[in-house]
Amino acid sequence: MAKNIHDVLILGAGIMGSCTAYHSARASLRPLVFEQFAKGHANGSSHGQSRIIRYSHGDGTYLPIMKESYGLWDELEKATGERLINKCGLLRVSTSEVIVKKYAKILGEYGAKHYLLKGDEIHKAFPHFHYRDGWFGVVDVEGGIIFAENCMKAAQMEAVRHGAVFNFEEKVEEIQRETDCVNVVTNKGVYSCKNLVVTAGGWLNKVLPGFNTFVHTQAEQIGTLYWTIKSNNEQFDADKNCPVVVIEEEDAKMFMLPPVDYPNQIKLCLDECVPIDPDHPLDKMPEAMQEVVGRHISKYIPDVDGSKPSKIDLCVYTMTNDSHYAIGKYPTDPRILVAGGFSGSGFKLAISVGRMLTDIAQGADERATVPELFSLTRKRAGKH
Ligand SMILES: Cc1cc2nc3c(=O)[nH]c(=O)nc-3n(C[C@H](O)[C@H](O)[C@H](O)COP(=O)(O)OP(=O)(O)OC[C@H]3O[C@@H](n4cnc5c(N)ncnc54)[C@H](O)[C@@H]3O)c2cc1C
């Protein structure tokens, strides 16, 4: 009997797999997606209500991709009626003027709307943030919140509407490379395809055990911390005057989002992780991490209770050595396309990653589609 060879199979239904399903279904590739867990699970990187979206990056490569992503999210928002983005602005504050000016320069070179603030100007612009002497800021005017759960729902809904199929609770156990196709063996069956897209997040090295010889990736756990607002609640309203904030205080890097996930609680996390095996995650994070954040809150955001987090969620980052992503054809088999190593910052441009993978699956030239910075065979760059 002739094999049923699918155009595209997708391994993993996080935001990357879901956006790839969205684009490839629209391109009539009839994708079939395997996800080891149930719909809406919280074991990977893409769950929860909110993430930061921004033009502001330390490397200019990201900005044109962000422009495309903003446009594609907007299209998806219109198609589904889901609210996906709130451009409440992104305030980047640092004790280093050099760092702030570097980000401002890149925004300026790309023509992204921004302005600089210094010392007391930061507190005057955003009275609930007490960053004054010794602090420098740059506002990325079009930065803000991307509503993660709504994006997942919208991408999957539109993918299905265009013919994609999602098989939840079906785990891929083996990838077999045949001469005429790639076989995917799951706990429920065997499927064949022309192109397999691997968007396995922290499980990338488990499903493609040789992957680390190209780009080193490591699953890491991060604690998502929430803190209760005690006073001046209206100041923290993203629909009024509360931006998202990225904070660089000497060695500590933190990020803050206005209350979206839980009422009356901001999200403020230390951007530090602990390496893990994603099949055996930790059940709590080292307390020292939350103490750093609590001290910062008490000093600079006194309307918020910094004595202890009101809630802690756990989530997985997949880090690469240089914090840049890994997107493209698997070097030992060009029928396998990979997108991974999103290093705690990939959600906002997943919709462009899905477009890139779909283009490659349709025969587009990989080098013209994916920036060299993300190539699986790139020379190792420094941290950004
Ligand atoms: C706390 C936190 C804050 C973040 N903040 C931001 C932010 O502000 N802005 C931003 O843009 N990004 C942010 N990110 C990063 C962003 O969320 C991730 O880059 C993105 O969600 C990665 O998606 P993914 O699809 O690659 O991985 P995942 O969501 O983990 O999806 C991979 C999927 O593959 C499935 N899978 C793996 N192996 C198998 C198998 N064998 N068979 C079947 N299925 C399998 C997994 O179950 C999983 O569902 C943050 C991440 C975290 C954790």
PDBQT file of the ligand as one rigid body, heavy atoms in Angstrom, charges set to zero:
ROOT
HETATM    1  C1  LIG A 401       8.929  33.239  32.462  1.00  0.00    +0.000 C 
HETATM    2  C2  LIG A 401       9.115  33.525  31.006  1.00  0.00    +0.000 A 
HETATM    3  C3  LIG A 401       9.075  34.827  30.558  1.00  0.00    +0.000 A 
HETATM    4  C4  LIG A 401       9.236  35.095  29.215  1.00  0.00    +0.000 A 
HETATM    5  N1  LIG A 401       9.132  36.361  28.785  1.00  0.00    +0.000 NA
HETATM    6  C5  LIG A 401       9.137  36.635  27.466  1.00  0.00    +0.000 A 
HETATM    7  C6  LIG A 401       8.882  37.933  27.010  1.00  0.00    +0.000 A 
HETATM    8  O1  LIG A 401       8.682  38.845  27.812  1.00  0.00    +0.000 OA
HETATM    9  N2  LIG A 401       8.836  38.151  25.672  1.00  0.00    +0.000 N 
HETATM   10  C7  LIG A 401       9.018  37.139  24.784  1.00  0.00    +0.000 A 
HETATM   11  O2  LIG A 401       8.942  37.406  23.588  1.00  0.00    +0.000 OA
HETATM   12  N3  LIG A 401       9.306  35.890  25.189  1.00  0.00    +0.000 NA
HETATM   13  C8  LIG A 401       9.348  35.603  26.506  1.00  0.00    +0.000 A 
HETATM   14  N4  LIG A 401       9.576  34.354  26.950  1.00  0.00    +0.000 N 
HETATM   15  C9  LIG A 401       9.997  33.321  26.000  1.00  0.00    +0.000 C 
HETATM   16  C10 LIG A 401       8.867  32.667  25.238  1.00  0.00    +0.000 C 
HETATM   17  O3  LIG A 401       7.773  32.415  26.088  1.00  0.00    +0.000 OA
HETATM   18  C11 LIG A 401       9.437  31.390  24.622  1.00  0.00    +0.000 C 
HETATM   19  O4  LIG A 401      10.540  31.753  23.796  1.00  0.00    +0.000 OA
HETATM   20  C12 LIG A 401       8.425  30.650  23.770  1.00  0.00    +0.000 C 
HETATM   21  O5  LIG A 401       7.249  30.406  24.507  1.00  0.00    +0.000 OA
HETATM   22  C13 LIG A 401       9.045  29.346  23.303  1.00  0.00    +0.000 C 
HETATM   23  O6  LIG A 401       8.060  28.610  22.627  1.00  0.00    +0.000 OA
HETATM   24  P1  LIG A 401       8.368  27.154  22.040  1.00  0.00    +0.000 P 
HETATM   25  O7  LIG A 401       7.208  26.810  21.209  1.00  0.00    +0.000 OA
HETATM   26  O8  LIG A 401       9.739  27.151  21.447  1.00  0.00    +0.000 OA
HETATM   27  O9  LIG A 401       8.490  26.208  23.336  1.00  0.00    +0.000 OA
HETATM   28  P2  LIG A 401       7.344  25.506  24.218  1.00  0.00    +0.000 P 
HETATM   29  O10 LIG A 401       6.259  26.443  24.520  1.00  0.00    +0.000 OA
HETATM   30  O11 LIG A 401       8.005  24.858  25.380  1.00  0.00    +0.000 OA
HETATM   31  O12 LIG A 401       6.751  24.405  23.262  1.00  0.00    +0.000 OA
HETATM   32  C14 LIG A 401       7.425  23.202  22.965  1.00  0.00    +0.000 C 
HETATM   33  C15 LIG A 401       6.379  22.112  22.977  1.00  0.00    +0.000 C 
HETATM   34  O13 LIG A 401       6.931  20.918  22.445  1.00  0.00    +0.000 OA
HETATM   35  C16 LIG A 401       6.318  19.850  23.130  1.00  0.00    +0.000 C 
HETATM   36  N5  LIG A 401       7.129  18.634  22.981  1.00  0.00    +0.000 N 
HETATM   37  C17 LIG A 401       8.419  18.472  23.341  1.00  0.00    +0.000 A 
HETATM   38  N6  LIG A 401       8.833  17.225  23.078  1.00  0.00    +0.000 NA
HETATM   39  C18 LIG A 401       7.777  16.577  22.516  1.00  0.00    +0.000 A 
HETATM   40  C19 LIG A 401       7.585  15.255  22.007  1.00  0.00    +0.000 A 
HETATM   41  N7  LIG A 401       8.559  14.339  22.053  1.00  0.00    +0.000 N 
HETATM   42  N8  LIG A 401       6.389  14.941  21.467  1.00  0.00    +0.000 NA
HETATM   43  C20 LIG A 401       5.379  15.873  21.418  1.00  0.00    +0.000 A 
HETATM   44  N9  LIG A 401       5.507  17.131  21.916  1.00  0.00    +0.000 NA
HETATM   45  C21 LIG A 401       6.689  17.471  22.435  1.00  0.00    +0.000 A 
HETATM   46  C22 LIG A 401       6.276  20.344  24.555  1.00  0.00    +0.000 C 
HETATM   47  O14 LIG A 401       5.376  19.599  25.359  1.00  0.00    +0.000 OA
HETATM   48  C23 LIG A 401       5.898  21.799  24.386  1.00  0.00    +0.000 C 
HETATM   49  O15 LIG A 401       4.514  22.004  24.460  1.00  0.00    +0.000 OA
HETATM   50  C24 LIG A 401       9.458  34.041  28.295  1.00  0.00    +0.000 A 
HETATM   51  C25 LIG A 401       9.514  32.728  28.746  1.00  0.00    +0.000 A 
HETATM   52  C26 LIG A 401       9.329  32.463  30.084  1.00  0.00    +0.000 A 
HETATM   53  C27 LIG A 401       9.393  31.050  30.534  1.00  0.00    +0.000 C 
ENDROOT
TORSDOF 0
